[in-house]
Amino acid sequence: MNLLRTLASVGGITLLSRIAGLARETLTARIFGAGATTDAFFIAFRIPNLLRRLFAEGAFSQAFIPLLAQSKDIDGAARTKQLVDRVATVLFWAVSMMTVAGVIGANVFLWVMTWGHAQSADAVLMTRIMFPYILFMSLAALSGGILNTWKNFQTPAFTPVLLNLILIGCALWLSPYMNPPIVALAIGVFVGGFVQLAWQLPALRKIGMLPKISFNFKEALADSGVRRVLSRMLPATLAVAAAQISLVINTAIASGLGAGSVSWISYADRLMEFPTAILGVGLGTILMPSLSRAHSSNDEVEYKRLLNWGLRLTLMLALPAAIGLGIMSTALTSSLFHYGKFDAHDVEMTAKALRMYSIGLLGLISVKTLASAYYSKQDVVTPVIIAMCVLITTQLMNVAFVPVLQHAGLSLSIGLGACLNAGILAFLLARKGLLSSGNWLVFFGRLTPALVVMAGVTYYLNRQIDWIMLGEAHKIERLLLLFAVIAACALVYFATLFALGFRLRDFKLLAKEDAR
């Protein structure tokens, strides 16, 4: 398996998903704007999203995938299938109970999420509609983890595309029949969660790993493999919880900063997640099974080789993305969102948050790769301790930044906190001798001039266009100009890298079991 080709494939699908996501957010901005009702949707959506990251894609995947990879290599197909069935049973019944509690107590969840700020009946209704999303996505995360272990990365990677397409359809065709119209998006989230799960089931059946959910919860819970997953999931949950607690606190702070603040951060977050998902999530998804396999085989050379490849690729792609987001924050925001009810003031506020995010983009991306290095070794304690320290530090930064930068201060704190997290993770890996001692000075000596040249070209081209003044009347022209500037900057960057000695073959990497 060529990991660079696999990353390109998964990254391409993720890019498609993010394009669909941007189209969705553009429609949301145009149709619903950035007012109190839109804030209510974003707040309501963050509750099932938060729980999904806690109990599904985040903590669960980090605890389950290394053990599944180990079972696949050592225990055989029958025992691995039994482990999958019993994990699925425990996950299904536990999350089902949580979903019922969430639907019944939606107003309590909202009250906690916003630190006691009163929420509208619309927010409560949308929370109840969307809460089953966590059940669908927990099972979808289980399915994706299994397929990734069997080296099928494309099927799970495509599922967000389906969610975005469904949300786009609901915004266009269902919202006129809803009161308020934005409730259509909540319905889309519910339907999209179900479809994301259903999409993966044929692929699971093909490899003989379609989970069978049992009514015998106690028997499943007594399984030694399930207990190992749960024992590792608890500290992993704490690690993921630290980031999500920061999100809850930031949402509460933003909801008290005035109408539009939550929406401005959410729109900026969407643009920031574009490179984060393609690079950070993509690399983490691909590396986790390979790192886990290298660890279970006690092959430290292969482990270091994989991690070194991931980090170099992260730096080569994340740094120019951060520069581009920072310099072109207004260009991106206005070209993608400045339509309909999303006015020039909304552009300015969203771009301000995006600039702050760009400062910490490298940390937000690289922490995914670095955390995989720990979870693949089934070390979940170290990331927990670091995450808790970063949580405290992030909130201290909020105290310093929010009074001055308002909602953008929250973005800056998150980014700097991620950089601190990534820095500590990398430092401890280096101390353990797990980072390759390859010639990093030569690498940075070539990379830095290319970044400087690209930054200069980006700044110059961006200054030639008044993005906001072009307005909705020139939307096609503005989008074409945006794509032209991005393409020119990318061409300059990679041409400079080539001139300085970088070659594509230097980043090709075969997983060891496929290179023999």
C-alpha positions in Angstrom: 0.0 0.0 0.0 1.6 3.3 -1.1 0.7 5.6 1.7 1.2 8.8 -0.3 -1.2 7.5 -3.0 -3.7 6.4 -0.3 -3.4 9.9 1.3 -4.0 11.5 -2.0 -7.1 9.3 -2.6 -8.5 9.9 0.9 -7.5 13.6 0.7 -9.3 13.9 -2.6 -12.5 12.4 -1.2 -12.1 14.7 1.9 -11.6 17.6 -0.4 -14.8 16.8 -2.2 -16.5 16.6 1.2 -15.1 20.0 2.2 -16.2 21.5 -1.1 -19.7 20.2 -0.4 -19.4 21.5 3.2 -18.4 24.9 1.9 -21.4 24.9 -0.5 -23.6 24.0 2.5 -22.2 26.8 4.6 -22.5 29.3 1.7 -26.2 28.4 1.4 -26.6 28.6 5.2 -25.1 32.1 5.2 -27.1 33.2 2.2 -30.5 31.9 3.4 -30.2 32.2 7.1 -27.5 34.8 7.7 -25.7 35.1 11.0 -28.3 36.1 13.5 -29.8 34.7 16.7 -31.8 31.9 14.9 -28.7 30.7 13.1 -26.8 30.8 16.4 -29.5 28.6 17.9 -28.9 26.0 15.2 -25.1 26.0 15.6 -25.4 25.7 19.4 -28.0 22.9 19.1 -25.8 21.0 16.5 -22.7 21.3 18.8 -24.3 19.1 21.5 -24.6 15.9 19.4 -21.3 16.8 17.6 -19.6 17.1 21.0 -20.9 13.7 22.2 -20.0 12.2 18.8 -16.4 13.3 19.2 -16.3 12.1 22.8 -17.8 8.7 22.4 -17.5 7.9 18.7 -14.9 9.2 16.3 -12.5 10.5 19.0 -12.1 8.4 22.1 -13.7 5.2 20.7 -11.6 5.1 17.6 -8.4 5.8 19.5 -9.1 2.9 21.9 -10.6 0.4 19.4 -8.5 0.6 16.2 -5.1 -0.4 17.8 -6.8 -3.4 19.6 -8.7 -4.4 16.4 -5.5 -4.3 14.4 -3.8 -6.5 17.0 -6.6 -9.0 17.0 -6.7 -9.1 13.2 -3.0 -10.0 13.1 -2.8 -12.4 16.0 -6.3 -13.8 17.0 -7.7 -14.8 13.7 -10.9 -14.0 11.8 -13.4 -15.8 14.1 -12.2 -14.1 17.3 -11.9 -10.7 15.6 -15.5 -11.0 14.4 -16.6 -11.9 17.9 -14.8 -8.8 19.2 -16.5 -6.6 16.6 -19.9 -8.0 17.5 -19.5 -7.5 21.2 -18.1 -4.1 20.9 -20.9 -3.1 18.6 -23.5 -4.5 21.1 -22.0 -2.5 24.0 -21.7 0.7 21.9 -25.3 0.4 20.6 -27.0 0.0 23.9 -24.9 2.5 25.8 -25.4 5.3 23.2 -29.1 4.4 22.7 -29.7 5.2 26.4 -27.7 8.4 26.1 -29.8 9.4 23.0 -33.1 8.9 24.8 -31.8 10.9 27.7 -30.7 13.7 25.3 -34.1 13.9 23.5 -35.9 14.1 26.9 -33.5 16.5 28.5 -32.5 18.7 25.6 -33.2 21.9 27.5 -30.8 20.7 30.2 -28.0 20.0 27.7 -28.6 23.5 26.2 -28.5 25.1 29.6 -25.1 23.5 30.4 -23.8 24.2 26.9 -24.4 28.0 27.2 -23.7 28.4 31.0 -27.2 29.1 31.9 -28.0 31.5 29.1 -31.7 31.2 28.1 -32.3 29.4 24.9 -35.3 29.6 22.5 -37.9 26.9 21.9 -36.4 26.5 18.4 -33.0 25.6 19.9 -34.6 22.9 22.1 -36.6 21.5 19.2 -33.6 21.3 16.9 -31.5 19.6 19.7 -34.2 16.9 20.1 -34.4 16.4 16.3 -30.6 16.0 16.0 -29.8 14.0 19.1 -30.2 10.6 17.4 -27.3 11.7 15.2 -24.9 10.5 17.9 -26.2 7.0 17.7 -25.9 6.8 13.9 -22.4 8.3 14.0 -21.2 6.1 16.8 -22.0 3.0 14.7 -20.6 4.8 11.6 -17.3 5.4 13.5 -17.2 1.7 14.5 -17.8 0.8 10.8 -15.1 3.2 9.6 -12.6 1.9 12.1 -13.1 -1.7 10.9 -12.9 -0.7 7.2 -9.7 1.4 7.9 -8.1 -1.6 9.6 -8.9 -3.7 6.4 -7.3 -0.8 4.4 -10.6 0.4 2.9 -10.1 4.2 3.6 -12.3 5.5 0.8 -15.7 4.2 1.9 -15.7 5.9 5.3 -14.0 9.0 3.9 -16.9 9.5 1.5 -19.6 9.6 4.2 -19.4 13.3 5.0 -20.1 14.1 1.4 -23.5 12.4 1.8 -24.3 14.5 4.9 -23.4 17.7 3.2 -25.4 16.9 0.1 -28.5 16.0 2.2 -28.1 19.3 4.2 -27.8 21.3 0.9 -31.0 19.6 -0.3 -32.8 20.4 2.9 -31.7 24.0 2.8 -32.9 24.5 -0.7 -36.1 22.5 -0.8 -37.3 21.7 2.7 -36.6 25.0 4.5 -39.5 27.0 2.8 -41.9 24.6 4.5 -40.4 24.8 8.0 -41.1 27.4 10.7 -38.5 28.6 11.4 -36.8 27.6 8.1 -33.6 26.6 9.7 -35.3 23.6 11.3 -34.8 21.9 7.9 -31.1 21.7 8.6 -31.8 19.8 11.9 -33.9 17.3 10.0 -31.0 17.0 7.4 -28.6 16.2 10.2 -30.9 13.4 11.4 -31.3 11.9 7.9 -27.6 12.4 7.1 -26.4 10.5 10.2 -28.5 7.5 9.2 -27.3 7.6 5.6 -23.7 7.8 6.6 -24.1 4.6 8.6 -26.1 2.8 5.9 -23.4 3.7 3.2 -20.7 1.6 5.0 -22.8 -1.6 5.6 -22.3 -3.2 2.2 -18.5 -2.8 2.5 -18.6 -4.4 6.0 -20.6 -7.3 4.6 -18.1 -7.8 1.8 -15.2 -8.4 4.2 -17.4 -10.5 6.6 -17.3 -8.0 9.4 -20.8 -6.6 9.5 -21.5 -6.3 13.2 -24.3 -8.4 14.8 -25.9 -6.6 17.7 -27.1 -8.8 20.5 -29.6 -8.2 23.3 -27.2 -9.9 25.7 -25.5 -6.7 27.0 -24.0 -8.5 30.0 -22.3 -11.2 27.9 -20.8 -8.6 25.6 -19.6 -6.4 28.5 -17.9 -9.4 30.1 -15.7 -10.0 27.0 -12.0 -9.5 27.7 -11.5 -7.6 24.4 -14.5 -5.3 25.1 -13.1 -4.6 28.6 -9.7 -3.7 27.1 -11.4 -1.3 24.7 -13.4 0.3 27.6 -10.3 0.5 29.9 -8.4 2.4 27.2 -11.5 4.4 26.2 -11.9 6.1 29.6 -8.6 8.0 29.5 -9.0 8.6 25.8 -12.4 10.1 26.5 -10.7 12.4 29.0 -8.2 13.5 26.4 -10.9 14.2 23.8 -13.1 15.7 26.5 -10.5 18.4 27.2 -10.8 19.8 23.7 -14.6 19.5 23.9 -14.8 21.2 27.3 -12.9 24.1 25.7 -15.5 24.1 22.9 -18.3 24.2 25.4 -16.7 27.0 27.3 -16.0 28.9 24.1 -19.5 28.5 22.9 -20.8 29.8 26.2 -18.5 32.8 26.1 -19.4 33.5 22.4 -23.1 33.3 23.2 -22.6 36.1 25.7 -20.8 38.3 23.2 -23.8 39.3 21.2 -25.9 38.0 18.3 -23.8 36.6 15.5 -20.7 35.7 17.5 -21.3 31.9 17.5 -22.1 32.0 13.8 -18.9 34.0 12.9 -16.8 31.5 14.7 -18.7 28.6 13.1 -18.2 29.9 9.6 -14.5 30.5 10.3 -14.2 27.1 11.8 -15.6 25.6 8.6 -12.9 27.3 6.5 -10.2 26.3 9.1 -11.4 22.6 9.0 -10.9 22.5 5.2 -7.1 21.9 5.5 -7.4 20.4 9.0 -9.6 17.6 7.7 -7.7 16.9 4.5 -4.3 16.8 6.2 -4.7 16.2 9.9 -7.7 13.8 9.9 -6.5 12.1 6.6 -3.0 11.4 7.9 -4.2 10.3 11.3 -6.7 7.9 9.7 -4.0 6.4 7.4 -1.2 6.2 9.9 -3.1 4.7 12.9 -3.5 1.2 11.5 0.1 1.1 10.1 1.6 2.5 13.3 -0.4 0.0 15.4 0.8 -2.9 13.2 4.4 -1.7 13.5 4.1 -1.5 17.3 2.4 -4.9 17.6 5.3 -6.4 15.6 7.9 -4.6 17.8 9.3 -3.0 14.6 10.6 0.4 16.0 12.4 1.2 12.7 9.2 1.0 10.7 7.3 2.9 13.4 9.8 5.8 13.3 9.8 5.7 9.5 6.0 6.1 9.3 5.9 8.9 11.9 8.8 10.8 10.3 7.0 10.6 6.9 3.7 11.9 8.4 5.4 14.8 10.2 7.4 16.0 7.2 4.3 15.9 4.9 2.3 17.8 7.6 4.9 20.6 7.7 5.2 20.8 3.9 1.4 21.2 3.4 0.1 22.8 6.7 2.5 25.8 6.8 1.5 27.2 3.4 -2.1 26.5 4.2 -1.8 28.6 7.4 -0.1 31.4 5.5 -2.9 31.4 2.8 -5.7 31.4 5.4 -4.1 34.3 7.3 -3.4 36.5 4.3 -6.6 35.7 2.3 -9.0 35.5 5.2 -11.2 38.3 3.8 -11.0 37.0 0.3 -12.1 33.5 1.3 -14.9 34.7 3.6 -16.3 37.2 1.1 -16.1 34.9 -1.9 -17.7 32.0 -0.2 -20.2 33.6 2.2 -20.9 37.3 1.3 -24.3 36.7 -0.2 -27.9 37.3 0.8 -28.3 38.0 4.5 -24.5 37.6 5.2 -23.4 41.2 5.0 -20.0 43.1 4.9 -19.9 43.3 8.7 -20.4 39.5 8.9 -17.5 39.1 6.5 -15.2 41.3 8.6 -16.0 39.5 11.8 -15.7 36.0 10.3 -12.4 36.9 8.6 -11.1 38.2 11.9 -11.7 34.9 13.6 -10.2 33.0 10.6 -7.0 35.0 10.8 -6.6 34.0 14.5 -7.3 30.4 13.6 -4.5 30.5 11.0 -1.9 31.3 13.6 -2.5 27.9 15.2 -3.3 25.9 12.1 -0.1 23.9 12.2 -0.8 22.8 15.7 -4.4 21.9 14.9 -3.2 19.7 12.0 0.0 18.1 13.5 -1.6 17.1 16.8 -3.7 14.5 14.8 -0.5 12.8 13.6 1.3 13.1 16.8 -1.6 11.8 18.9 -1.8 8.7 16.6 1.8 7.9 17.6 0.7 7.5 21.2 -2.7 5.8 20.6 -1.1 3.2 18.3 1.1 2.2 21.2 -2.0 2.0 23.4 -0.6 4.9 25.5 -3.7 7.0 26.3 -2.5 8.4 29.6 0.2 10.8 28.2 -2.2 12.6 25.8 -4.8 12.9 28.6 -2.4 14.7 30.9 -1.2 17.0 28.2 -4.7 17.7 27.0 -5.8 18.6 30.6 -2.9 21.0 30.9 -3.6 22.6 27.5 -7.3 23.0 28.5 -6.3 25.1 31.5 -3.8 27.1 29.5 -6.4 27.7 26.7 -8.9 29.2 29.2 -6.2 31.4 30.7 -5.5 32.7 27.2 -9.2 33.4 26.8 -9.1 35.6 29.9 -6.3 37.6 28.2 -7.5 37.6 24.6 -11.3 37.8 24.6 -11.6 41.3 26.3 -9.4 42.7 23.5 -10.3 40.5 20.4 -13.8 39.5 21.4 -14.9 36.4 19.5 -11.6 36.2 17.6 -9.8 35.8 20.9 -11.5 32.4 21.3 -10.1 31.3 17.9 -6.6 32.5 18.8 -6.7 30.6 22.1 -7.8 27.4 20.5 -5.0 27.6 17.9 -2.3 28.4 20.3 -3.5 25.7 22.7 -3.3 23.2 19.8 0.3 24.3 19.1 1.2 23.8 22.7 -0.4 20.4 22.7 1.5 19.4 19.5 4.8 20.8 20.8 4.6 18.8 24.0 3.6 15.6 22.2 6.6 16.0 19.8 9.0 16.8 22.6 8.1 13.7 24.6 8.3 11.5 21.4 11.8 12.9 20.7 12.9 12.2 24.3 11.9 8.6 23.9 13.9 8.4 20.6 10.8 7.7 18.5 11.3 10.6 16.1 13.6 10.0 13.2 17.0 11.7 13.4 16.8 12.6 9.7 18.4 15.8 8.6 15.7 18.3 9.6 18.0 21.3 9.1 18.2 20.5 5.3 14.5 20.0 5.2 13.7 23.4 6.8 16.5 25.1 4.8 14.6 24.2 1.7 11.1 24.7 3.0 11.6 28.1 4.5 12.5 30.0 1.3 9.6 28.5 -0.5 7.2 29.7 2.3 8.7 33.2 2.1 8.3 33.4 -1.7 4.7 32.1 -1.5 3.8 34.5 1.3 5.1 37.4 -0.7 3.2 36.4 -3.9 0.0 35.8 -1.9 0.2 39.2 -0.1 0.8 41.0 -3.4 -2.0 39.3 -5.3 -4.4 39.7 -2.5 -3.8 43.4 -2.2 -4.8 43.9 -5.9 -8.4 43.0 -5.3 -11.1 44.6 -3.2 -12.9 41.4 -2.4 -15.8 42.9 -0.4 -16.6 45.7 -3.0 -16.9 43.1 -5.8 -20.1 42.1 -4.0 -22.8 39.6 -5.0 -23.2 41.2 -8.4 -19.8 39.9 -9.4 -19.9 36.5 -7.5 -18.7 34.4 -10.5 -15.9 36.9 -11.2 -14.9 36.9 -7.5 -14.9 33.1 -7.3 -12.8 32.8 -10.4 -10.3 35.4 -9.1 -10.1 33.5 -5.8 -9.3 30.2 -7.5 -6.8 31.9 -9.8 -4.9 33.5 -6.9 -4.9 30.2 -4.9 -3.7 28.3 -8.0 -1.0 30.9 -8.7 0.3 30.8 -5.1 0.3 27.0 -5.1 2.2 26.9 -8.4 4.8 29.3 -7.0 5.2 27.4 -3.8 5.7 23.9 -5.4 7.8 25.3 -8.2 10.1 26.9 -5.6 10.2 23.6 -3.6 11.2 21.8 -6.9 13.9 24.3 -7.6 15.3 23.8 -4.1 15.5 20.0 -4.5 12.2 18.6 -3.3 10.9 15.7 -5.4 7.6 13.8 -5.2 9.4 10.5 -5.0 10.9 11.6 -1.7 7.5 11.5 -0.1 6.4 8.1 -1.5 6.2 5.5 1.2 5.2 1.9 1.1 3.8 0.3 4.3 6.4 -2.3 5.2 4.1 -5.3 4.8 3.4 -4.2 1.2 7.0 -3.3 0.4 8.4 -6.8 0.7 
